[in-house]
C-alpha cells in the first residue's frame, strides 16, 4: 500500500512540474533563427574578432539579421566561407581579394645599428611608452614580439637572426590582430596579389633623408625616384616616406629597380629576370602593363 | 613623533653622496639644445628662426595654451637651427639649438646677488609674472605653476605647502638650495602665499636633513605665517598627496586634486624660481642639478643652464666611469634612463645619476608568490599585484574599477617585490589605456 502512495505522489509531482515548466517555457520563449546556428557552423570558429564582431556567433547573428551583408566579411574563411554563407542565407556577398599582413620594416641587425640596450619588460607597447627604441630609427620595429603574441593562427614569427617578425603568408588570415597590436604601426594589411606577388615600401621612417639614412641602411629617404618612375600614380610621398597604393599598383617593379636604398620590396617574384630595360622595348612594356599583365609573365 | 603619511612607504638607502657639496656654477656650454616641450601640457610655439640673435632670458617660445609654459633662452648667441632631438622622453622632440656667444643678459634682469624682501604686486600680477617667466614645478613633474596658482571657482586655498622633502635617494639639489638660498626661498614662499591669498604656509623637510631644518627654523622667525614641519624619513614622503596627508592630515580624494582639500604644494626649487622671477625679473632658464652615482669621481650639485647636454655635467663630475650601466635623468626611484649622453637638461631634470653595471640590470621576473608586500607598501592603498594581473589579461574595466588611475608611479611596489615583478610597468600601461578609453568615452 505504502509503495502505491509513494508512486502516485511522485508521479503527480512530476506531472505538475512538467505542466508548469511547459507553460513557463511557452510564456518566455525566445525565438532564435535556426539559420544562425547553420551560419555559425559554416564559419571557421576561430573567434578571432577579425570581422569586428565578438566571435563567430556574433558574426553569424549579424549575417542573418542584416539585409545587406556585402560589407561583412570573414577574413579567416575568405571568399569560400562567404560563398557558403551566401548559399545558406540566399543573400549576396561581394568577393574580396585575399589580404595578407606585411611587416614594413627591414631594420635587421646589419642595417640598423643598435645604439642602446633595453632591459625593461619585453613587450613592444611598454618599450614604446618609454622611448623610441634601441636604434637611432624612431619609427622602426622594436622586435619584442607583441604581434607574435596576439596571432591566433601561428602566422607571424620572430626571426632571431634579423630581430624582425616574419609573416607566414599561408597561415595569415588578415584578421588584423597584429596590426592593432603594433605600437609603431608597422604592420599593414595589403592585397595578397596575383600569385602572391606584391610590392611594398618596407619602411615607415618619416625622418628626412639624411637622418633616416644614418639610422638605417635600408630606410626610405623620400627621394621621390619611385614616385617619378611610377606610371600608375600608385606611389605617394608624404613626410619623407613613400607609400604604394596596393589598389593602384600594377606590379611593374620599376620602383624596385630605382630605389637607391632598397626600401621597396618585391615578394614572390621569380628571381633574376630583370625588368626590360632598353628604351626600344619600353613601349611594348607599357602596353603590357596597360593590359594588366605583370611584366614578367 | 614626526609627522608622516600613514599608508605604506619604503626605505631605500639614502646614498646622498653630494649632500655637503656646495652648488657650483657649470661653465657655459658651447651649444645648448632647448626643447620646446619641457612641461606637462601643450608644447610651446617657437618665436625665433634660424640666424636670430638671442640674449639670456629672452623668450624663444611662447606658451601654447593655458596648461603650457613659456620657454626662455638660457644663453646669448645665435639660433643655429630648430631641429628634432631626443630628449628625456626618449623621443625626438622639436628643440631650439643655440650657438653660445658671450653671456649677454636681457637688460630687465637684475643680476645683483642681494636679497630683495619687499614686494608690492597683487595676486593677479604675481600669477601673470610667474606665467611670463615660464615657471613649472621643479620637483620633476613640471606642471606649469601658474595653473596651480589659479584657483578654480568654488574652491578655496587654505594652506600652502612648500616641498623640501627630497625623498628620492641620491638627489641633493633641493637640500643644497635650501641651505644656500634659504631666505630667497622664504621670500618666494611669501610671494606664493600672497598669490594664493593664504596666511599659512608649511615647509616640509625630511628628517635626514637636520641642517636644513635647523637653518629654516632659525629663518622663519622673521617670516610670519611660515612654519617648518620636520617629516619622518620614508619614501615617497615628497609625493604631493603624501605630503598633504603628513602635514595637514587631509586626504586628497581619489581622482581629485590637492585644491579639493584646500592645499597647494610647490617645490622649494619652484619657490626660489618664483623669488627670482618676481624680485629679479629673471625667467626660469637655469636650475640646480645633482650629478651623482657610486662610481662617480666627484658627485656634486651644479647650477646648470637649461639645454646643456648631459655629458657636460658628467665631465665636470669626473667623466663617465667605465663600469657605468645606465644613466638616469632624475632620481633612482622615479627617474628615467636616458638614451644617450647628449640628452639636454630640461626644467624637470633634478639629477643625473650614473648606475654601475651590476646595479643597473633588472633581475629576471619570477612568479608572484602572493606575499602581499606590494599592497602593504603602496602609499596610495591600491593593489599592484592585482592590477598587474588585470592588465596582463587586458581587463580594462576592472583596471579602472581598482583605481589604477590613483597610482602615483612612485615605484615602491617594484622596489619591494621579492619576485622582481615589473608591477609599475604594467600599471603604467593600464593607466594610459584606461585614460585613452575614458577619453574616447567622452567623445
Interface residues (C-beta under 8 A of the other chain):
Chain A: X115 X116 X119 X120 X121 X125 X126 X129 X130 X131 X132 X138 X207
Chain B: X84 X86 X89 X90 X91 X92 X336 X339 X340 X361 X362 X365 X422 X425 X426 X428 X429 X432
